[in-house]
Amino acid sequence: MANHRWFVTAQYVEWAKPADSRVWIAQEPRRVARSLAHAKTVGTVLTACGLRASSWEKLWGCAFPPDEGDICQQCVRIVARAEARTTAWAF
């Protein structure tokens, strides 16, 4: 298991609105990134790709990479490398 807990951060987020209103009633509402989603860890001000994200929205419950939306490909590569290094040392 990885030591890092990567979560999603983005400049803009909104509440998810499923097209089917019956799903909206049955599911918990959730926030999703509506701008480019980046990876971040707790206790840092920078994203994995090096952007300052101190004023950005944090989606604490959304693990990186998210299931939908536009995703920073540089963050994807950096997180994949970090996770591979961490997993390689796990016993």
Phi and psi restraints in degrees (range 20) as a CNS / XPLOR table:
assign (resid 1 and name C) (resid 2 and name N)
       (resid 2 and name CA) (resid 2 and name C) 1.0 -74.4 20.0 2
assign (resid 2 and name N) (resid 2 and name CA)
       (resid 2 and name C) (resid 3 and name N) 1.0 149.1 20.0 2
assign (resid 2 and name C) (resid 3 and name N)
       (resid 3 and name CA) (resid 3 and name C) 1.0 -80.6 20.0 2
assign (resid 3 and name N) (resid 3 and name CA)
       (resid 3 and name C) (resid 4 and name N) 1.0 -26.7 20.0 2
assign (resid 3 and name C) (resid 4 and name N)
       (resid 4 and name CA) (resid 4 and name C) 1.0 -89.9 20.0 2
assign (resid 4 and name N) (resid 4 and name CA)
       (resid 4 and name C) (resid 5 and name N) 1.0 143.0 20.0 2
assign (resid 4 and name C) (resid 5 and name N)
       (resid 5 and name CA) (resid 5 and name C) 1.0 -112.9 20.0 2
assign (resid 5 and name N) (resid 5 and name CA)
       (resid 5 and name C) (resid 6 and name N) 1.0 99.0 20.0 2
assign (resid 5 and name C) (resid 6 and name N)
       (resid 6 and name CA) (resid 6 and name C) 1.0 -87.7 20.0 2
assign (resid 6 and name N) (resid 6 and name CA)
       (resid 6 and name C) (resid 7 and name N) 1.0 131.2 20.0 2
assign (resid 6 and name C) (resid 7 and name N)
       (resid 7 and name CA) (resid 7 and name C) 1.0 -127.5 20.0 2
assign (resid 7 and name N) (resid 7 and name CA)
       (resid 7 and name C) (resid 8 and name N) 1.0 171.2 20.0 2
assign (resid 7 and name C) (resid 8 and name N)
       (resid 8 and name CA) (resid 8 and name C) 1.0 -88.5 20.0 2
assign (resid 8 and name N) (resid 8 and name CA)
       (resid 8 and name C) (resid 9 and name N) 1.0 137.3 20.0 2
assign (resid 8 and name C) (resid 9 and name N)
       (resid 9 and name CA) (resid 9 and name C) 1.0 -133.1 20.0 2
assign (resid 9 and name N) (resid 9 and name CA)
       (resid 9 and name C) (resid 10 and name N) 1.0 146.7 20.0 2
assign (resid 9 and name C) (resid 10 and name N)
       (resid 10 and name CA) (resid 10 and name C) 1.0 -155.2 20.0 2
assign (resid 10 and name N) (resid 10 and name CA)
       (resid 10 and name C) (resid 11 and name N) 1.0 157.0 20.0 2
assign (resid 10 and name C) (resid 11 and name N)
       (resid 11 and name CA) (resid 11 and name C) 1.0 -68.8 20.0 2
assign (resid 11 and name N) (resid 11 and name CA)
       (resid 11 and name C) (resid 12 and name N) 1.0 -35.6 20.0 2
assign (resid 11 and name C) (resid 12 and name N)
       (resid 12 and name CA) (resid 12 and name C) 1.0 -131.2 20.0 2
assign (resid 12 and name N) (resid 12 and name CA)
       (resid 12 and name C) (resid 13 and name N) 1.0 135.2 20.0 2
assign (resid 12 and name C) (resid 13 and name N)
       (resid 13 and name CA) (resid 13 and name C) 1.0 -133.3 20.0 2
assign (resid 13 and name N) (resid 13 and name CA)
       (resid 13 and name C) (resid 14 and name N) 1.0 162.8 20.0 2
assign (resid 13 and name C) (resid 14 and name N)
       (resid 14 and name CA) (resid 14 and name C) 1.0 -150.2 20.0 2
assign (resid 14 and name N) (resid 14 and name CA)
       (resid 14 and name C) (resid 15 and name N) 1.0 166.5 20.0 2
assign (resid 14 and name C) (resid 15 and name N)
       (resid 15 and name CA) (resid 15 and name C) 1.0 -74.6 20.0 2
assign (resid 15 and name N) (resid 15 and name CA)
       (resid 15 and name C) (resid 16 and name N) 1.0 135.0 20.0 2
assign (resid 15 and name C) (resid 16 and name N)
       (resid 16 and name CA) (resid 16 and name C) 1.0 -65.9 20.0 2
assign (resid 16 and name N) (resid 16 and name CA)
       (resid 16 and name C) (resid 17 and name N) 1.0 137.2 20.0 2
assign (resid 16 and name C) (resid 17 and name N)
       (resid 17 and name CA) (resid 17 and name C) 1.0 -129.0 20.0 2
assign (resid 17 and name N) (resid 17 and name CA)
       (resid 17 and name C) (resid 18 and name N) 1.0 93.0 20.0 2
assign (resid 17 and name C) (resid 18 and name N)
       (resid 18 and name CA) (resid 18 and name C) 1.0 -60.3 20.0 2
assign (resid 18 and name N) (resid 18 and name CA)
       (resid 18 and name C) (resid 19 and name N) 1.0 148.0 20.0 2
assign (resid 18 and name C) (resid 19 and name N)
       (resid 19 and name CA) (resid 19 and name C) 1.0 -62.5 20.0 2
assign (resid 19 and name N) (resid 19 and name CA)
       (resid 19 and name C) (resid 20 and name N) 1.0 -34.4 20.0 2
assign (resid 19 and name C) (resid 20 and name N)
       (resid 20 and name CA) (resid 20 and name C) 1.0 -91.1 20.0 2
assign (resid 20 and name N) (resid 20 and name CA)
       (resid 20 and name C) (resid 21 and name N) 1.0 113.8 20.0 2
assign (resid 20 and name C) (resid 21 and name N)
       (resid 21 and name CA) (resid 21 and name C) 1.0 -63.6 20.0 2
assign (resid 21 and name N) (resid 21 and name CA)
       (resid 21 and name C) (resid 22 and name N) 1.0 -25.3 20.0 2
assign (resid 21 and name C) (resid 22 and name N)
       (resid 22 and name CA) (resid 22 and name C) 1.0 -65.3 20.0 2
assign (resid 22 and name N) (resid 22 and name CA)
       (resid 22 and name C) (resid 23 and name N) 1.0 -34.6 20.0 2
assign (resid 22 and name C) (resid 23 and name N)
       (resid 23 and name CA) (resid 23 and name C) 1.0 -67.2 20.0 2
assign (resid 23 and name N) (resid 23 and name CA)
       (resid 23 and name C) (resid 24 and name N) 1.0 -39.9 20.0 2
assign (resid 23 and name C) (resid 24 and name N)
       (resid 24 and name CA) (resid 24 and name C) 1.0 -58.2 20.0 2
assign (resid 24 and name N) (resid 24 and name CA)
       (resid 24 and name C) (resid 25 and name N) 1.0 -41.0 20.0 2
assign (resid 24 and name C) (resid 25 and name N)
       (resid 25 and name CA) (resid 25 and name C) 1.0 -71.3 20.0 2
assign (resid 25 and name N) (resid 25 and name CA)
       (resid 25 and name C) (resid 26 and name N) 1.0 -37.7 20.0 2
assign (resid 25 and name C) (resid 26 and name N)
       (resid 26 and name CA) (resid 26 and name C) 1.0 -78.5 20.0 2
assign (resid 26 and name N) (resid 26 and name CA)
       (resid 26 and name C) (resid 27 and name N) 1.0 -26.1 20.0 2
assign (resid 26 and name C) (resid 27 and name N)
       (resid 27 and name CA) (resid 27 and name C) 1.0 -105.5 20.0 2
assign (resid 27 and name N) (resid 27 and name CA)
       (resid 27 and name C) (resid 28 and name N) 1.0 155.6 20.0 2
assign (resid 27 and name C) (resid 28 and name N)
       (resid 28 and name CA) (resid 28 and name C) 1.0 -68.1 20.0 2
assign (resid 28 and name N) (resid 28 and name CA)
       (resid 28 and name C) (resid 29 and name N) 1.0 136.4 20.0 2
assign (resid 28 and name C) (resid 29 and name N)
       (resid 29 and name CA) (resid 29 and name C) 1.0 -64.4 20.0 2
assign (resid 29 and name N) (resid 29 and name CA)
       (resid 29 and name C) (resid 30 and name N) 1.0 148.8 20.0 2
assign (resid 29 and name C) (resid 30 and name N)
       (resid 30 and name CA) (resid 30 and name C) 1.0 -142.5 20.0 2
assign (resid 30 and name N) (resid 30 and name CA)
       (resid 30 and name C) (resid 31 and name N) 1.0 152.1 20.0 2
assign (resid 30 and name C) (resid 31 and name N)
       (resid 31 and name CA) (resid 31 and name C) 1.0 -91.7 20.0 2
assign (resid 31 and name N) (resid 31 and name CA)
       (resid 31 and name C) (resid 32 and name N) 1.0 142.8 20.0 2
assign (resid 31 and name C) (resid 32 and name N)
       (resid 32 and name CA) (resid 32 and name C) 1.0 -133.4 20.0 2
assign (resid 32 and name N) (resid 32 and name CA)
       (resid 32 and name C) (resid 33 and name N) 1.0 152.5 20.0 2
assign (resid 32 and name C) (resid 33 and name N)
       (resid 33 and name CA) (resid 33 and name C) 1.0 -70.7 20.0 2
assign (resid 33 and name N) (resid 33 and name CA)
       (resid 33 and name C) (resid 34 and name N) 1.0 133.8 20.0 2
assign (resid 33 and name C) (resid 34 and name N)
       (resid 34 and name CA) (resid 34 and name C) 1.0 -115.1 20.0 2
assign (resid 34 and name N) (resid 34 and name CA)
       (resid 34 and name C) (resid 35 and name N) 1.0 0.8 20.0 2
assign (resid 34 and name C) (resid 35 and name N)
       (resid 35 and name CA) (resid 35 and name C) 1.0 -118.7 20.0 2
assign (resid 35 and name N) (resid 35 and name CA)
       (resid 35 and name C) (resid 36 and name N) 1.0 -176.2 20.0 2
assign (resid 35 and name C) (resid 36 and name N)
       (resid 36 and name CA) (resid 36 and name C) 1.0 -59.5 20.0 2
assign (resid 36 and name N) (resid 36 and name CA)
       (resid 36 and name C) (resid 37 and name N) 1.0 125.0 20.0 2
assign (resid 36 and name C) (resid 37 and name N)
       (resid 37 and name CA) (resid 37 and name C) 1.0 -83.6 20.0 2
assign (resid 37 and name N) (resid 37 and name CA)
       (resid 37 and name C) (resid 38 and name N) 1.0 131.6 20.0 2
assign (resid 37 and name C) (resid 38 and name N)
       (resid 38 and name CA) (resid 38 and name C) 1.0 -119.4 20.0 2
assign (resid 38 and name N) (resid 38 and name CA)
       (resid 38 and name C) (resid 39 and name N) 1.0 163.4 20.0 2
assign (resid 38 and name C) (resid 39 and name N)
       (resid 39 and name CA) (resid 39 and name C) 1.0 -97.5 20.0 2
assign (resid 39 and name N) (resid 39 and name CA)
       (resid 39 and name C) (resid 40 and name N) 1.0 142.4 20.0 2
assign (resid 39 and name C) (resid 40 and name N)
       (resid 40 and name CA) (resid 40 and name C) 1.0 -149.9 20.0 2
assign (resid 40 and name N) (resid 40 and name CA)
       (resid 40 and name C) (resid 41 and name N) 1.0 153.1 20.0 2
assign (resid 40 and name C) (resid 41 and name N)
       (resid 41 and name CA) (resid 41 and name C) 1.0 -113.3 20.0 2
assign (resid 41 and name N) (resid 41 and name CA)
       (resid 41 and name C) (resid 42 and name N) 1.0 158.8 20.0 2
assign (resid 41 and name C) (resid 42 and name N)
       (resid 42 and name CA) (resid 42 and name C) 1.0 -63.6 20.0 2
assign (resid 42 and name N) (resid 42 and name CA)
       (resid 42 and name C) (resid 43 and name N) 1.0 138.1 20.0 2
assign (resid 42 and name C) (resid 43 and name N)
       (resid 43 and name CA) (resid 43 and name C) 1.0 89.8 20.0 2
assign (resid 43 and name N) (resid 43 and name CA)
       (resid 43 and name C) (resid 44 and name N) 1.0 4.0 20.0 2
assign (resid 43 and name C) (resid 44 and name N)
       (resid 44 and name CA) (resid 44 and name C) 1.0 -116.7 20.0 2
assign (resid 44 and name N) (resid 44 and name CA)
       (resid 44 and name C) (resid 45 and name N) 1.0 157.0 20.0 2
assign (resid 44 and name C) (resid 45 and name N)
       (resid 45 and name CA) (resid 45 and name C) 1.0 -104.5 20.0 2
assign (resid 45 and name N) (resid 45 and name CA)
       (resid 45 and name C) (resid 46 and name N) 1.0 -8.7 20.0 2
assign (resid 45 and name C) (resid 46 and name N)
       (resid 46 and name CA) (resid 46 and name C) 1.0 -106.7 20.0 2
assign (resid 46 and name N) (resid 46 and name CA)
       (resid 46 and name C) (resid 47 and name N) 1.0 148.3 20.0 2
assign (resid 46 and name C) (resid 47 and name N)
       (resid 47 and name CA) (resid 47 and name C) 1.0 -75.6 20.0 2
assign (resid 47 and name N) (resid 47 and name CA)
       (resid 47 and name C) (resid 48 and name N) 1.0 172.1 20.0 2
assign (resid 47 and name C) (resid 48 and name N)
       (resid 48 and name CA) (resid 48 and name C) 1.0 -58.9 20.0 2
assign (resid 48 and name N) (resid 48 and name CA)
       (resid 48 and name C) (resid 49 and name N) 1.0 -33.9 20.0 2
assign (resid 48 and name C) (resid 49 and name N)
       (resid 49 and name CA) (resid 49 and name C) 1.0 -86.6 20.0 2
assign (resid 49 and name N) (resid 49 and name CA)
       (resid 49 and name C) (resid 50 and name N) 1.0 1.0 20.0 2
assign (resid 49 and name C) (resid 50 and name N)
       (resid 50 and name CA) (resid 50 and name C) 1.0 99.1 20.0 2
assign (resid 50 and name N) (resid 50 and name CA)
       (resid 50 and name C) (resid 51 and name N) 1.0 7.2 20.0 2
assign (resid 50 and name C) (resid 51 and name N)
       (resid 51 and name CA) (resid 51 and name C) 1.0 -84.1 20.0 2
assign (resid 51 and name N) (resid 51 and name CA)
       (resid 51 and name C) (resid 52 and name N) 1.0 143.3 20.0 2
assign (resid 51 and name C) (resid 52 and name N)
       (resid 52 and name CA) (resid 52 and name C) 1.0 -75.3 20.0 2
assign (resid 52 and name N) (resid 52 and name CA)
       (resid 52 and name C) (resid 53 and name N) 1.0 122.1 20.0 2
assign (resid 52 and name C) (resid 53 and name N)
       (resid 53 and name CA) (resid 53 and name C) 1.0 -125.4 20.0 2
assign (resid 53 and name N) (resid 53 and name CA)
       (resid 53 and name C) (resid 54 and name N) 1.0 25.5 20.0 2
assign (resid 53 and name C) (resid 54 and name N)
       (resid 54 and name CA) (resid 54 and name C) 1.0 -62.9 20.0 2
assign (resid 54 and name N) (resid 54 and name CA)
       (resid 54 and name C) (resid 55 and name N) 1.0 -29.8 20.0 2
assign (resid 54 and name C) (resid 55 and name N)
       (resid 55 and name CA) (resid 55 and name C) 1.0 -99.6 20.0 2
assign (resid 55 and name N) (resid 55 and name CA)
       (resid 55 and name C) (resid 56 and name N) 1.0 1.1 20.0 2
assign (resid 55 and name C) (resid 56 and name N)
       (resid 56 and name CA) (resid 56 and name C) 1.0 -78.2 20.0 2
assign (resid 56 and name N) (resid 56 and name CA)
       (resid 56 and name C) (resid 57 and name N) 1.0 161.4 20.0 2
assign (resid 56 and name C) (resid 57 and name N)
       (resid 57 and name CA) (resid 57 and name C) 1.0 -72.0 20.0 2
assign (resid 57 and name N) (resid 57 and name CA)
       (resid 57 and name C) (resid 58 and name N) 1.0 138.7 20.0 2
assign (resid 57 and name C) (resid 58 and name N)
       (resid 58 and name CA) (resid 58 and name C) 1.0 -109.0 20.0 2
assign (resid 58 and name N) (resid 58 and name CA)
       (resid 58 and name C) (resid 59 and name N) 1.0 127.4 20.0 2
assign (resid 58 and name C) (resid 59 and name N)
       (resid 59 and name CA) (resid 59 and name C) 1.0 -103.2 20.0 2
assign (resid 59 and name N) (resid 59 and name CA)
       (resid 59 and name C) (resid 60 and name N) 1.0 77.9 20.0 2
assign (resid 59 and name C) (resid 60 and name N)
       (resid 60 and name CA) (resid 60 and name C) 1.0 -54.4 20.0 2
assign (resid 60 and name N) (resid 60 and name CA)
       (resid 60 and name C) (resid 61 and name N) 1.0 -37.3 20.0 2
assign (resid 60 and name C) (resid 61 and name N)
       (resid 61 and name CA) (resid 61 and name C) 1.0 -87.3 20.0 2
assign (resid 61 and name N) (resid 61 and name CA)
       (resid 61 and name C) (resid 62 and name N) 1.0 3.7 20.0 2
assign (resid 61 and name C) (resid 62 and name N)
       (resid 62 and name CA) (resid 62 and name C) 1.0 -110.2 20.0 2
assign (resid 62 and name N) (resid 62 and name CA)
       (resid 62 and name C) (resid 63 and name N) 1.0 107.0 20.0 2
assign (resid 62 and name C) (resid 63 and name N)
       (resid 63 and name CA) (resid 63 and name C) 1.0 -69.7 20.0 2
assign (resid 63 and name N) (resid 63 and name CA)
       (resid 63 and name C) (resid 64 and name N) 1.0 147.5 20.0 2
assign (resid 63 and name C) (resid 64 and name N)
       (resid 64 and name CA) (resid 64 and name C) 1.0 -90.3 20.0 2
assign (resid 64 and name N) (resid 64 and name CA)
       (resid 64 and name C) (resid 65 and name N) 1.0 136.9 20.0 2
assign (resid 64 and name C) (resid 65 and name N)
       (resid 65 and name CA) (resid 65 and name C) 1.0 -82.0 20.0 2
assign (resid 65 and name N) (resid 65 and name CA)
       (resid 65 and name C) (resid 66 and name N) 1.0 150.6 20.0 2
assign (resid 65 and name C) (resid 66 and name N)
       (resid 66 and name CA) (resid 66 and name C) 1.0 -72.2 20.0 2
assign (resid 66 and name N) (resid 66 and name CA)
       (resid 66 and name C) (resid 67 and name N) 1.0 165.6 20.0 2
assign (resid 66 and name C) (resid 67 and name N)
       (resid 67 and name CA) (resid 67 and name C) 1.0 -76.8 20.0 2
assign (resid 67 and name N) (resid 67 and name CA)
       (resid 67 and name C) (resid 68 and name N) 1.0 -19.1 20.0 2
assign (resid 67 and name C) (resid 68 and name N)
       (resid 68 and name CA) (resid 68 and name C) 1.0 -145.3 20.0 2
assign (resid 68 and name N) (resid 68 and name CA)
       (resid 68 and name C) (resid 69 and name N) 1.0 165.3 20.0 2
assign (resid 68 and name C) (resid 69 and name N)
       (resid 69 and name CA) (resid 69 and name C) 1.0 90.6 20.0 2
assign (resid 69 and name N) (resid 69 and name CA)
       (resid 69 and name C) (resid 70 and name N) 1.0 178.8 20.0 2
assign (resid 69 and name C) (resid 70 and name N)
       (resid 70 and name CA) (resid 70 and name C) 1.0 -81.3 20.0 2
assign (resid 70 and name N) (resid 70 and name CA)
       (resid 70 and name C) (resid 71 and name N) 1.0 134.6 20.0 2
assign (resid 70 and name C) (resid 71 and name N)
       (resid 71 and name CA) (resid 71 and name C) 1.0 -124.4 20.0 2
assign (resid 71 and name N) (resid 71 and name CA)
       (resid 71 and name C) (resid 72 and name N) 1.0 136.5 20.0 2
assign (resid 71 and name C) (resid 72 and name N)
       (resid 72 and name CA) (resid 72 and name C) 1.0 -64.8 20.0 2
assign (resid 72 and name N) (resid 72 and name CA)
       (resid 72 and name C) (resid 73 and name N) 1.0 116.8 20.0 2
assign (resid 72 and name C) (resid 73 and name N)
       (resid 73 and name CA) (resid 73 and name C) 1.0 -71.2 20.0 2
assign (resid 73 and name N) (resid 73 and name CA)
       (resid 73 and name C) (resid 74 and name N) 1.0 -28.0 20.0 2
assign (resid 73 and name C) (resid 74 and name N)
       (resid 74 and name CA) (resid 74 and name C) 1.0 -67.4 20.0 2
assign (resid 74 and name N) (resid 74 and name CA)
       (resid 74 and name C) (resid 75 and name N) 1.0 -41.1 20.0 2
assign (resid 74 and name C) (resid 75 and name N)
       (resid 75 and name CA) (resid 75 and name C) 1.0 -62.2 20.0 2
assign (resid 75 and name N) (resid 75 and name CA)
       (resid 75 and name C) (resid 76 and name N) 1.0 -40.3 20.0 2
assign (resid 75 and name C) (resid 76 and name N)
       (resid 76 and name CA) (resid 76 and name C) 1.0 -57.8 20.0 2
assign (resid 76 and name N) (resid 76 and name CA)
       (resid 76 and name C) (resid 77 and name N) 1.0 -47.8 20.0 2
assign (resid 76 and name C) (resid 77 and name N)
       (resid 77 and name CA) (resid 77 and name C) 1.0 -64.6 20.0 2
assign (resid 77 and name N) (resid 77 and name CA)
       (resid 77 and name C) (resid 78 and name N) 1.0 -44.0 20.0 2
assign (resid 77 and name C) (resid 78 and name N)
       (resid 78 and name CA) (resid 78 and name C) 1.0 -66.0 20.0 2
assign (resid 78 and name N) (resid 78 and name CA)
       (resid 78 and name C) (resid 79 and name N) 1.0 -44.0 20.0 2
assign (resid 78 and name C) (resid 79 and name N)
       (resid 79 and name CA) (resid 79 and name C) 1.0 -64.6 20.0 2
assign (resid 79 and name N) (resid 79 and name CA)
       (resid 79 and name C) (resid 80 and name N) 1.0 -42.1 20.0 2
assign (resid 79 and name C) (resid 80 and name N)
       (resid 80 and name CA) (resid 80 and name C) 1.0 -60.6 20.0 2
assign (resid 80 and name N) (resid 80 and name CA)
       (resid 80 and name C) (resid 81 and name N) 1.0 -43.0 20.0 2
assign (resid 80 and name C) (resid 81 and name N)
       (resid 81 and name CA) (resid 81 and name C) 1.0 -64.6 20.0 2
assign (resid 81 and name N) (resid 81 and name CA)
       (resid 81 and name C) (resid 82 and name N) 1.0 -43.8 20.0 2
assign (resid 81 and name C) (resid 82 and name N)
       (resid 82 and name CA) (resid 82 and name C) 1.0 -63.9 20.0 2
assign (resid 82 and name N) (resid 82 and name CA)
       (resid 82 and name C) (resid 83 and name N) 1.0 -42.6 20.0 2
assign (resid 82 and name C) (resid 83 and name N)
       (resid 83 and name CA) (resid 83 and name C) 1.0 -66.3 20.0 2
assign (resid 83 and name N) (resid 83 and name CA)
       (resid 83 and name C) (resid 84 and name N) 1.0 -38.7 20.0 2
assign (resid 83 and name C) (resid 84 and name N)
       (resid 84 and name CA) (resid 84 and name C) 1.0 -64.5 20.0 2
assign (resid 84 and name N) (resid 84 and name CA)
       (resid 84 and name C) (resid 85 and name N) 1.0 -41.6 20.0 2
assign (resid 84 and name C) (resid 85 and name N)
       (resid 85 and name CA) (resid 85 and name C) 1.0 -64.5 20.0 2
assign (resid 85 and name N) (resid 85 and name CA)
       (resid 85 and name C) (resid 86 and name N) 1.0 -42.9 20.0 2
assign (resid 85 and name C) (resid 86 and name N)
       (resid 86 and name CA) (resid 86 and name C) 1.0 -67.1 20.0 2
assign (resid 86 and name N) (resid 86 and name CA)
       (resid 86 and name C) (resid 87 and name N) 1.0 -43.6 20.0 2
assign (resid 86 and name C) (resid 87 and name N)
       (resid 87 and name CA) (resid 87 and name C) 1.0 -65.4 20.0 2
assign (resid 87 and name N) (resid 87 and name CA)
       (resid 87 and name C) (resid 88 and name N) 1.0 -35.7 20.0 2
assign (resid 87 and name C) (resid 88 and name N)
       (resid 88 and name CA) (resid 88 and name C) 1.0 -62.9 20.0 2
assign (resid 88 and name N) (resid 88 and name CA)
       (resid 88 and name C) (resid 89 and name N) 1.0 -29.0 20.0 2
assign (resid 88 and name C) (resid 89 and name N)
       (resid 89 and name CA) (resid 89 and name C) 1.0 -93.5 20.0 2
assign (resid 89 and name N) (resid 89 and name CA)
       (resid 89 and name C) (resid 90 and name N) 1.0 -6.5 20.0 2
assign (resid 89 and name C) (resid 90 and name N)
       (resid 90 and name CA) (resid 90 and name C) 1.0 -74.0 20.0 2
assign (resid 90 and name N) (resid 90 and name CA)
       (resid 90 and name C) (resid 91 and name N) 1.0 141.6 20.0 2
